[in-house]
């Protein structure tokens, strides 16, 4: 039981903007370069959410 509790409380890994841009997981490098902040760290879920939110926005 103790092992399961530790797994549930694991902190997701975070990555710098440069690490995200170097990742092969993301194809929209130019878009991510514009959307992500230099000094901030991101999880994969956060990057995915940022991309999805931007792509769903209505054009003006």
PyMOL Python script that loads the backbone (N, CA, C, O; Angstrom):
from pymol import cmd

cmd.read_pdbstr("""\
ATOM      1  N   UNK A   1       0.817  -1.204   0.000  1.00  0.00           N
ATOM      2  CA  UNK A   1       0.000   0.000   0.000  1.00  0.00           C
ATOM      3  C   UNK A   1       0.861   1.268   0.000  1.00  0.00           C
ATOM      4  O   UNK A   1       0.514   2.240  -0.671  1.00  0.00           O
ATOM      5  N   UNK A   2       1.949   1.276   0.722  1.00  0.00           N
ATOM      6  CA  UNK A   2       2.783   2.463   0.789  1.00  0.00           C
ATOM      7  C   UNK A   2       3.368   2.781  -0.581  1.00  0.00           C
ATOM      8  O   UNK A   2       3.472   3.951  -0.949  1.00  0.00           O
ATOM      9  N   UNK A   3       3.748   1.765  -1.336  1.00  0.00           N
ATOM     10  CA  UNK A   3       4.322   1.987  -2.659  1.00  0.00           C
ATOM     11  C   UNK A   3       3.313   2.650  -3.576  1.00  0.00           C
ATOM     12  O   UNK A   3       3.685   3.537  -4.345  1.00  0.00           O
ATOM     13  N   UNK A   4       2.047   2.251  -3.523  1.00  0.00           N
ATOM     14  CA  UNK A   4       1.012   2.861  -4.354  1.00  0.00           C
ATOM     15  C   UNK A   4       0.812   4.323  -4.014  1.00  0.00           C
ATOM     16  O   UNK A   4       0.605   5.145  -4.907  1.00  0.00           O
ATOM     17  N   UNK A   5       0.873   4.656  -2.741  1.00  0.00           N
ATOM     18  CA  UNK A   5       0.687   6.040  -2.316  1.00  0.00           C
ATOM     19  C   UNK A   5       1.813   6.915  -2.860  1.00  0.00           C
ATOM     20  O   UNK A   5       1.562   8.050  -3.264  1.00  0.00           O
ATOM     21  N   UNK A   6       3.029   6.421  -2.879  1.00  0.00           N
ATOM     22  CA  UNK A   6       4.155   7.194  -3.392  1.00  0.00           C
ATOM     23  C   UNK A   6       4.005   7.431  -4.888  1.00  0.00           C
ATOM     24  O   UNK A   6       4.325   8.514  -5.377  1.00  0.00           O
ATOM     25  N   UNK A   7       3.535   6.457  -5.601  1.00  0.00           N
ATOM     26  CA  UNK A   7       3.346   6.604  -7.046  1.00  0.00           C
ATOM     27  C   UNK A   7       2.287   7.655  -7.356  1.00  0.00           C
ATOM     28  O   UNK A   7       2.443   8.423  -8.305  1.00  0.00           O
ATOM     29  N   UNK A   8       1.229   7.700  -6.583  1.00  0.00           N
ATOM     30  CA  UNK A   8       0.154   8.658  -6.804  1.00  0.00           C
ATOM     31  C   UNK A   8       0.609  10.090  -6.530  1.00  0.00           C
ATOM     32  O   UNK A   8       0.089  11.029  -7.133  1.00  0.00           O
ATOM     33  N   UNK A   9       1.560  10.261  -5.641  1.00  0.00           N
ATOM     34  CA  UNK A   9       2.009  11.592  -5.248  1.00  0.00           C
ATOM     35  C   UNK A   9       3.219  12.070  -6.047  1.00  0.00           C
ATOM     36  O   UNK A   9       3.785  13.116  -5.732  1.00  0.00           O
ATOM     37  N   UNK A  10       3.626  11.325  -7.074  1.00  0.00           N
ATOM     38  CA  UNK A  10       4.778  11.732  -7.863  1.00  0.00           C
ATOM     39  C   UNK A  10       4.511  13.060  -8.560  1.00  0.00           C
ATOM     40  O   UNK A  10       3.418  13.309  -9.067  1.00  0.00           O
ATOM     41  N   UNK A  11       5.519  13.888  -8.570  1.00  0.00           N
ATOM     42  CA  UNK A  11       5.427  15.179  -9.233  1.00  0.00           C
ATOM     43  C   UNK A  11       5.796  14.975 -10.697  1.00  0.00           C
ATOM     44  O   UNK A  11       6.831  14.381 -11.000  1.00  0.00           O
ATOM     45  N   UNK A  12       4.949  15.467 -11.614  1.00  0.00           N
ATOM     46  CA  UNK A  12       5.267  15.293 -13.037  1.00  0.00           C
ATOM     47  C   UNK A  12       6.541  16.046 -13.405  1.00  0.00           C
ATOM     48  O   UNK A  12       6.822  17.109 -12.851  1.00  0.00           O
ATOM     49  N   UNK A  13       7.302  15.497 -14.331  1.00  0.00           N
ATOM     50  CA  UNK A  13       8.533  16.145 -14.775  1.00  0.00           C
ATOM     51  C   UNK A  13       8.197  17.418 -15.525  1.00  0.00           C
ATOM     52  O   UNK A  13       7.206  17.490 -16.251  1.00  0.00           O
ATOM     53  N   UNK A  14       9.034  18.412 -15.337  1.00  0.00           N
ATOM     54  CA  UNK A  14       8.857  19.669 -16.049  1.00  0.00           C
ATOM     55  C   UNK A  14      10.054  19.888 -16.966  1.00  0.00           C
ATOM     56  O   UNK A  14      11.155  19.398 -16.713  1.00  0.00           O
ATOM     57  N   UNK A  15       9.808  20.638 -18.037  1.00  0.00           N
ATOM     58  CA  UNK A  15      10.825  20.857 -19.053  1.00  0.00           C
ATOM     59  C   UNK A  15      10.888  22.336 -19.409  1.00  0.00           C
ATOM     60  O   UNK A  15       9.876  23.036 -19.398  1.00  0.00           O
ATOM     61  N   UNK A  16      12.082  22.793 -19.721  1.00  0.00           N
ATOM     62  CA  UNK A  16      12.245  24.180 -20.153  1.00  0.00           C
ATOM     63  C   UNK A  16      11.730  24.341 -21.576  1.00  0.00           C
ATOM     64  O   UNK A  16      11.477  23.359 -22.274  1.00  0.00           O
ATOM     65  N   UNK A  17      11.582  25.573 -21.988  1.00  0.00           N
ATOM     66  CA  UNK A  17      11.132  25.858 -23.347  1.00  0.00           C
ATOM     67  C   UNK A  17      12.067  25.207 -24.363  1.00  0.00           C
ATOM     68  O   UNK A  17      11.607  24.617 -25.340  1.00  0.00           O
ATOM     69  N   UNK A  18      13.358  25.310 -24.140  1.00  0.00           N
ATOM     70  CA  UNK A  18      14.332  24.736 -25.067  1.00  0.00           C
ATOM     71  C   UNK A  18      14.218  23.215 -25.132  1.00  0.00           C
ATOM     72  O   UNK A  18      14.348  22.632 -26.208  1.00  0.00           O
ATOM     73  N   UNK A  19      13.980  22.573 -24.004  1.00  0.00           N
ATOM     74  CA  UNK A  19      13.812  21.123 -23.993  1.00  0.00           C
ATOM     75  C   UNK A  19      12.566  20.714 -24.765  1.00  0.00           C
ATOM     76  O   UNK A  19      12.581  19.722 -25.493  1.00  0.00           O
ATOM     77  N   UNK A  20      11.491  21.474 -24.608  1.00  0.00           N
ATOM     78  CA  UNK A  20      10.250  21.175 -25.332  1.00  0.00           C
ATOM     79  C   UNK A  20      10.488  21.330 -26.829  1.00  0.00           C
ATOM     80  O   UNK A  20      10.054  20.489 -27.616  1.00  0.00           O
ATOM     81  N   UNK A  21      11.175  22.400 -27.228  1.00  0.00           N
ATOM     82  CA  UNK A  21      11.433  22.653 -28.643  1.00  0.00           C
ATOM     83  C   UNK A  21      12.338  21.587 -29.263  1.00  0.00           C
ATOM     84  O   UNK A  21      12.243  21.323 -30.461  1.00  0.00           O
ATOM     85  N   UNK A  22      13.199  20.981 -28.477  1.00  0.00           N
ATOM     86  CA  UNK A  22      14.092  19.939 -28.981  1.00  0.00           C
ATOM     87  C   UNK A  22      13.424  18.565 -29.007  1.00  0.00           C
ATOM     88  O   UNK A  22      13.942  17.631 -29.621  1.00  0.00           O
ATOM     89  N   UNK A  23      12.299  18.445 -28.354  1.00  0.00           N
ATOM     90  CA  UNK A  23      11.592  17.171 -28.285  1.00  0.00           C
ATOM     91  C   UNK A  23      11.033  16.782 -29.651  1.00  0.00           C
ATOM     92  O   UNK A  23      10.564  17.636 -30.403  1.00  0.00           O
ATOM     93  N   UNK A  24      11.084  15.511 -29.963  1.00  0.00           N
ATOM     94  CA  UNK A  24      10.518  15.001 -31.216  1.00  0.00           C
ATOM     95  C   UNK A  24       9.006  14.808 -31.096  1.00  0.00           C
ATOM     96  O   UNK A  24       8.336  14.506 -32.085  1.00  0.00           O
ATOM     97  N   UNK A  25       8.479  14.978 -29.909  1.00  0.00           N
ATOM     98  CA  UNK A  25       7.054  14.764 -29.656  1.00  0.00           C
ATOM     99  C   UNK A  25       6.188  15.864 -30.281  1.00  0.00           C
ATOM    100  O   UNK A  25       5.024  15.623 -30.603  1.00  0.00           O
ATOM    101  N   UNK A  26       6.737  17.050 -30.452  1.00  0.00           N
ATOM    102  CA  UNK A  26       5.954  18.184 -30.932  1.00  0.00           C
ATOM    103  C   UNK A  26       6.395  18.589 -32.335  1.00  0.00           C
ATOM    104  O   UNK A  26       7.587  18.742 -32.600  1.00  0.00           O
ATOM    105  N   UNK A  27       5.431  18.760 -33.223  1.00  0.00           N
ATOM    106  CA  UNK A  27       5.721  19.127 -34.602  1.00  0.00           C
ATOM    107  C   UNK A  27       5.640  20.634 -34.837  1.00  0.00           C
ATOM    108  O   UNK A  27       6.266  21.145 -35.766  1.00  0.00           O
ATOM    109  N   UNK A  28       4.886  21.344 -34.018  1.00  0.00           N
ATOM    110  CA  UNK A  28       4.650  22.782 -34.206  1.00  0.00           C
ATOM    111  C   UNK A  28       5.684  23.602 -33.431  1.00  0.00           C
ATOM    112  O   UNK A  28       5.335  24.355 -32.522  1.00  0.00           O
ATOM    113  N   UNK A  29       6.940  23.451 -33.795  1.00  0.00           N
ATOM    114  CA  UNK A  29       8.037  24.098 -33.066  1.00  0.00           C
ATOM    115  C   UNK A  29       7.933  25.622 -33.111  1.00  0.00           C
ATOM    116  O   UNK A  29       8.135  26.284 -32.093  1.00  0.00           O
ATOM    117  N   UNK A  30       7.620  26.185 -34.281  1.00  0.00           N
ATOM    118  CA  UNK A  30       7.532  27.643 -34.404  1.00  0.00           C
ATOM    119  C   UNK A  30       6.427  28.207 -33.527  1.00  0.00           C
ATOM    120  O   UNK A  30       6.599  29.247 -32.892  1.00  0.00           O
ATOM    121  N   UNK A  31       5.314  27.532 -33.495  1.00  0.00           N
ATOM    122  CA  UNK A  31       4.181  27.961 -32.677  1.00  0.00           C
ATOM    123  C   UNK A  31       4.536  27.872 -31.193  1.00  0.00           C
ATOM    124  O   UNK A  31       4.260  28.795 -30.427  1.00  0.00           O
ATOM    125  N   UNK A  32       5.141  26.772 -30.796  1.00  0.00           N
ATOM    126  CA  UNK A  32       5.547  26.619 -29.399  1.00  0.00           C
ATOM    127  C   UNK A  32       6.581  27.659 -29.008  1.00  0.00           C
ATOM    128  O   UNK A  32       6.560  28.168 -27.888  1.00  0.00           O
ATOM    129  N   UNK A  33       7.478  27.976 -29.916  1.00  0.00           N
ATOM    130  CA  UNK A  33       8.499  28.985 -29.643  1.00  0.00           C
ATOM    131  C   UNK A  33       7.842  30.324 -29.317  1.00  0.00           C
ATOM    132  O   UNK A  33       8.324  31.062 -28.458  1.00  0.00           O
ATOM    133  N   UNK A  34       6.750  30.633 -29.995  1.00  0.00           N
ATOM    134  CA  UNK A  34       6.038  31.891 -29.754  1.00  0.00           C
ATOM    135  C   UNK A  34       5.173  31.845 -28.491  1.00  0.00           C
ATOM    136  O   UNK A  34       5.013  32.862 -27.815  1.00  0.00           O
ATOM    137  N   UNK A  35       4.620  30.683 -28.172  1.00  0.00           N
ATOM    138  CA  UNK A  35       3.663  30.583 -27.068  1.00  0.00           C
ATOM    139  C   UNK A  35       4.316  30.357 -25.703  1.00  0.00           C
ATOM    140  O   UNK A  35       3.798  30.831 -24.691  1.00  0.00           O
ATOM    141  N   UNK A  36       5.423  29.655 -25.659  1.00  0.00           N
ATOM    142  CA  UNK A  36       6.036  29.312 -24.374  1.00  0.00           C
ATOM    143  C   UNK A  36       6.964  30.414 -23.894  1.00  0.00           C
ATOM    144  O   UNK A  36       7.583  31.117 -24.693  1.00  0.00           O
ATOM    145  N   UNK A  37       7.051  30.556 -22.577  1.00  0.00           N
ATOM    146  CA  UNK A  37       7.900  31.576 -21.963  1.00  0.00           C
ATOM    147  C   UNK A  37       9.268  30.981 -21.653  1.00  0.00           C
ATOM    148  O   UNK A  37       9.372  29.821 -21.252  1.00  0.00           O
ATOM    149  N   UNK A  38      10.326  31.786 -21.841  1.00  0.00           N
ATOM    150  CA  UNK A  38      11.706  31.327 -21.639  1.00  0.00           C
ATOM    151  C   UNK A  38      11.971  30.822 -20.221  1.00  0.00           C
ATOM    152  O   UNK A  38      12.565  29.759 -20.036  1.00  0.00           O
ATOM    153  N   UNK A  39      11.536  31.573 -19.243  1.00  0.00           N
ATOM    154  CA  UNK A  39      11.911  31.305 -17.849  1.00  0.00           C
ATOM    155  C   UNK A  39      11.034  30.270 -17.160  1.00  0.00           C
ATOM    156  O   UNK A  39      11.291  29.918 -16.009  1.00  0.00           O
ATOM    157  N   UNK A  40      10.026  29.785 -17.823  1.00  0.00           N
ATOM    158  CA  UNK A  40       9.060  28.888 -17.202  1.00  0.00           C
ATOM    159  C   UNK A  40       9.334  27.435 -17.566  1.00  0.00           C
ATOM    160  O   UNK A  40       9.902  27.148 -18.620  1.00  0.00           O
ATOM    161  N   UNK A  41       8.925  26.512 -16.684  1.00  0.00           N
ATOM    162  CA  UNK A  41       9.022  25.079 -16.937  1.00  0.00           C
ATOM    163  C   UNK A  41       7.612  24.541 -17.178  1.00  0.00           C
ATOM    164  O   UNK A  41       6.647  25.016 -16.580  1.00  0.00           O
ATOM    165  N   UNK A  42       7.503  23.543 -18.060  1.00  0.00           N
ATOM    166  CA  UNK A  42       6.209  23.001 -18.459  1.00  0.00           C
ATOM    167  C   UNK A  42       6.189  21.485 -18.374  1.00  0.00           C
ATOM    168  O   UNK A  42       7.197  20.824 -18.622  1.00  0.00           O
ATOM    169  N   UNK A  43       5.031  20.941 -18.020  1.00  0.00           N
ATOM    170  CA  UNK A  43       4.821  19.499 -18.144  1.00  0.00           C
ATOM    171  C   UNK A  43       4.287  19.243 -19.554  1.00  0.00           C
ATOM    172  O   UNK A  43       3.875  20.174 -20.246  1.00  0.00           O
ATOM    173  N   UNK A  44       4.298  17.983 -19.972  1.00  0.00           N
ATOM    174  CA  UNK A  44       3.767  17.660 -21.290  1.00  0.00           C
ATOM    175  C   UNK A  44       2.276  18.003 -21.376  1.00  0.00           C
ATOM    176  O   UNK A  44       1.798  18.452 -22.417  1.00  0.00           O
ATOM    177  N   UNK A  45       1.558  17.792 -20.293  1.00  0.00           N
ATOM    178  CA  UNK A  45       0.130  18.122 -20.278  1.00  0.00           C
ATOM    179  C   UNK A  45      -0.087  19.627 -20.456  1.00  0.00           C
ATOM    180  O   UNK A  45      -1.012  20.037 -21.157  1.00  0.00           O
ATOM    181  N   UNK A  46       0.745  20.441 -19.835  1.00  0.00           N
ATOM    182  CA  UNK A  46       0.612  21.886 -19.967  1.00  0.00           C
ATOM    183  C   UNK A  46       0.888  22.331 -21.401  1.00  0.00           C
ATOM    184  O   UNK A  46       0.174  23.180 -21.934  1.00  0.00           O
ATOM    185  N   UNK A  47       1.914  21.766 -22.023  1.00  0.00           N
ATOM    186  CA  UNK A  47       2.242  22.119 -23.404  1.00  0.00           C
ATOM    187  C   UNK A  47       1.087  21.735 -24.322  1.00  0.00           C
ATOM    188  O   UNK A  47       0.699  22.503 -25.202  1.00  0.00           O
ATOM    189  N   UNK A  48       0.547  20.548 -24.111  1.00  0.00           N
ATOM    190  CA  UNK A  48      -0.580  20.082 -24.920  1.00  0.00           C
ATOM    191  C   UNK A  48      -1.772  21.021 -24.764  1.00  0.00           C
ATOM    192  O   UNK A  48      -2.413  21.372 -25.755  1.00  0.00           O
ATOM    193  N   UNK A  49      -2.073  21.430 -23.544  1.00  0.00           N
ATOM    194  CA  UNK A  49      -3.195  22.335 -23.276  1.00  0.00           C
ATOM    195  C   UNK A  49      -2.972  23.699 -23.923  1.00  0.00           C
ATOM    196  O   UNK A  49      -3.900  24.265 -24.501  1.00  0.00           O
ATOM    197  N   UNK A  50      -1.766  24.228 -23.837  1.00  0.00           N
ATOM    198  CA  UNK A  50      -1.453  25.518 -24.439  1.00  0.00           C
ATOM    199  C   UNK A  50      -1.671  25.452 -25.953  1.00  0.00           C
ATOM    200  O   UNK A  50      -2.276  26.352 -26.537  1.00  0.00           O
ATOM    201  N   UNK A  51      -1.183  24.398 -26.576  1.00  0.00           N
ATOM    202  CA  UNK A  51      -1.370  24.223 -28.019  1.00  0.00           C
ATOM    203  C   UNK A  51      -2.840  24.103 -28.385  1.00  0.00           C
ATOM    204  O   UNK A  51      -3.309  24.763 -29.312  1.00  0.00           O
ATOM    205  N   UNK A  52      -3.561  23.267 -27.663  1.00  0.00           N
ATOM    206  CA  UNK A  52      -4.984  23.058 -27.955  1.00  0.00           C
ATOM    207  C   UNK A  52      -5.778  24.348 -27.804  1.00  0.00           C
ATOM    208  O   UNK A  52      -6.617  24.664 -28.648  1.00  0.00           O
ATOM    209  N   UNK A  53      -5.522  25.085 -26.744  1.00  0.00           N
ATOM    210  CA  UNK A  53      -6.244  26.340 -26.510  1.00  0.00           C
ATOM    211  C   UNK A  53      -5.969  27.349 -27.616  1.00  0.00           C
ATOM    212  O   UNK A  53      -6.877  28.052 -28.060  1.00  0.00           O
ATOM    213  N   UNK A  54      -4.730  27.421 -28.055  1.00  0.00           N
ATOM    214  CA  UNK A  54      -4.402  28.362 -29.113  1.00  0.00           C
ATOM    215  C   UNK A  54      -5.069  27.967 -30.423  1.00  0.00           C
ATOM    216  O   UNK A  54      -5.617  28.816 -31.126  1.00  0.00           O
ATOM    217  N   UNK A  55      -5.024  26.691 -30.750  1.00  0.00           N
ATOM    218  CA  UNK A  55      -5.580  26.221 -32.019  1.00  0.00           C
ATOM    219  C   UNK A  55      -7.114  26.292 -32.050  1.00  0.00           C
ATOM    220  O   UNK A  55      -7.707  26.342 -33.128  1.00  0.00           O
ATOM    221  N   UNK A  56      -7.751  26.296 -30.890  1.00  0.00           N
ATOM    222  CA  UNK A  56      -9.214  26.376 -30.820  1.00  0.00           C
ATOM    223  C   UNK A  56      -9.728  27.811 -30.851  1.00  0.00           C
ATOM    224  O   UNK A  56     -10.921  28.040 -31.052  1.00  0.00           O
ATOM    225  N   UNK A  57      -8.834  28.778 -30.655  1.00  0.00           N
ATOM    226  CA  UNK A  57      -9.260  30.175 -30.635  1.00  0.00           C
ATOM    227  C   UNK A  57      -9.819  30.589 -31.984  1.00  0.00           C
ATOM    228  O   UNK A  57      -9.372  30.126 -33.033  1.00  0.00           O
ATOM    229  N   UNK A  58     -10.789  31.456 -31.930  1.00  0.00           N
ATOM    230  CA  UNK A  58     -11.411  31.974 -33.138  1.00  0.00           C
ATOM    231  C   UNK A  58     -10.546  33.080 -33.731  1.00  0.00           C
ATOM    232  O   UNK A  58     -10.072  33.964 -33.017  1.00  0.00           O
ATOM    233  N   UNK A  59     -10.353  33.021 -35.017  1.00  0.00           N
ATOM    234  CA  UNK A  59      -9.561  34.058 -35.698  1.00  0.00           C
ATOM    235  C   UNK A  59     -10.331  35.377 -35.705  1.00  0.00           C
ATOM    236  O   UNK A  59     -11.557  35.382 -35.816  1.00  0.00           O
ATOM    237  N   UNK A  60      -9.623  36.479 -35.587  1.00  0.00           N
ATOM    238  CA  UNK A  60     -10.262  37.803 -35.571  1.00  0.00           C
ATOM    239  C   UNK A  60     -10.054  38.485 -36.890  1.00  0.00           C
ATOM    240  O   UNK A  60     -10.514  39.611 -37.082  1.00  0.00           O
TER     241      UNK A  60
END
""", "prot")
cmd.dss("prot")
cmd.show_as("cartoon", "prot")
cmd.util.cbc("prot")
cmd.orient("prot")
